[in-house]
């Protein structure tokens, strides 16, 4: 699937939230969509990725962000916000989500 196939809720809650911090983080979430069959799978994988990034050490973050990691406090805030957004998205039935 492509990010264009995501509901507005998922797109705004994950991709746009990541973009507020850095485009490099958005790229990881965007690329993730290509390995997913549907939005539910994407949301699950995005949640897993977010939790993995939260557990990453400085060396792993440096690799993840191609040698230019964002401020760790701002990164953690953004990741917490994405987790919160994912929880809200999961509570919204698919038929009540908005698609373009």
Secondary structure, DSSP 8 states (H G I E B T S, - for coil): --GGGS-HHHIIIIIIHHHHH-HHHHHHHHHHGGG-SSHHHHHHHHHHHHHHHHH--HHHHHHHTTT----HHHHHHHHHHHHHHHHHHHHS-GGGS---
